[in-house]
Amino acid sequence: MADEEILHRLDLIQAQLAFTPQPDQARETSRADEVIAAILDETGQRVASPELQKRVGQKAKTSARTARDRLPELVGRCVLAVRGAERRAEYRRAGLV
């Protein structure tokens, strides 16, 4: 495991301990949105962006584009971790929410 990944995990643990009510609220808010809930359900393991968009679109009964549009927001909120760039990106839950 790379030092950078270890530091990132420690930051997530620290955030969970320091802000326990906020992650609970964020989890409830996120799960209320069908698209975000489907993204979270599908990202237990790393999954390629095109496959994730397809699965989420089917599960949430929406377009793959809608799923794609939510991904940057979730990465920005540290809900998802991303590896790679653009079409080759892989996503997984970060564990914060």
C-alpha positions in Angstrom: 0.0 0.0 0.0 1.4 3.4 -1.0 2.1 6.0 1.7 -0.3 8.4 -0.1 -3.2 5.8 0.2 -2.4 5.2 3.9 -2.5 8.9 4.6 -5.8 9.3 2.7 -7.3 6.4 4.7 -6.1 8.0 8.0 -7.7 11.3 6.9 -11.0 9.5 6.3 -10.9 7.9 9.7 -10.1 11.2 11.3 -13.0 12.9 9.5 -15.4 10.1 10.7 -14.3 10.4 14.3 -14.4 14.2 14.3 -17.7 14.7 12.5 -19.8 11.7 13.3 -23.3 13.4 13.0 -22.4 14.9 9.7 -21.5 11.6 7.9 -24.8 10.2 9.2 -26.7 13.1 7.8 -24.8 12.9 4.5 -25.5 9.1 4.3 -29.2 9.7 4.8 -29.3 12.5 2.2 -27.3 10.5 -0.3 -29.4 7.4 0.1 -32.5 9.5 -0.5 -31.4 10.1 -4.1 -31.9 7.0 -6.2 -29.0 7.6 -8.5 -26.5 8.3 -5.7 -27.8 5.3 -3.8 -27.3 3.1 -6.9 -23.7 4.5 -7.3 -22.9 3.7 -3.7 -24.4 0.2 -4.0 -22.3 -0.6 -7.1 -18.9 0.8 -5.9 -18.1 -1.7 -3.1 -15.2 -2.8 -5.3 -13.4 -0.8 -8.0 -15.5 -0.6 -11.1 -14.7 1.0 -14.5 -16.6 4.2 -15.3 -18.5 2.9 -18.4 -19.6 -0.2 -16.6 -20.6 1.8 -13.5 -22.6 4.2 -15.6 -24.4 1.3 -17.3 -25.2 -0.5 -14.1 -26.4 2.6 -12.3 -28.6 3.6 -15.3 -30.3 0.2 -15.2 -30.7 0.1 -11.5 -32.0 3.6 -11.0 -34.0 3.5 -14.3 -32.2 6.5 -15.7 -29.7 7.3 -18.3 -26.0 6.5 -18.0 -25.3 10.2 -18.6 -27.2 11.0 -15.4 -25.0 8.6 -13.5 -21.9 10.1 -15.1 -22.9 13.6 -14.1 -23.1 12.6 -10.5 -19.6 11.1 -10.3 -17.6 14.3 -10.0 -19.8 15.6 -7.3 -19.3 12.4 -5.2 -15.6 12.5 -5.8 -15.5 16.1 -4.7 -17.4 15.3 -1.5 -14.9 12.3 -0.8 -17.8 9.9 -1.1 -16.0 8.1 -4.0 -12.4 7.5 -4.7 -11.3 7.6 -8.3 -8.2 6.0 -9.9 -7.3 6.9 -13.5 -8.8 9.5 -15.8 -11.8 10.0 -18.0 -12.9 6.9 -19.8 -10.4 4.7 -17.9 -11.4 5.9 -14.5 -12.3 3.4 -11.8 -14.5 4.3 -8.9 -15.0 2.8 -5.4 -16.7 4.0 -2.2 -14.2 5.9 -0.1 -15.9 4.8 3.1 -16.7 8.2 4.5 -20.4 7.9 3.8 
